[in-house]
């Protein structure tokens, strides 16, 4: 199928056709420029924040105490089971 000329929605006036076609790259350029500005702004905001060292959510001393408590509870439970079965 051979296409004769531009699509009908461009109209028949060559001057209005060029204005419509030229507007597309212009709008794309505006959106691209806005995206670049927003990207640069976020990079600037990220760089302006002070560095924070993220602490562990669980305190290591509290974690060790909890682990010892669980191991002690298991040992006590095992002693009760073996003591009850023997007695």
C-alpha angles and dihedrals in degrees: 000000000000117000116221110213130316123331118278096248089069089065129224099274108096092205095056089045093058092047091054093046093047091051093062097065089041092056091044089052091051092051091047091050091049091050092050092049092049091047092050090048093053091048089051092049091048091051093047094057115094117248112261124198108221111227122215112266091226120056108235093222092050090047092051091048091050091049092050090049092053092047090049091050091050091049091049092048091049090049091051092049094049092042093049094048093048095045 
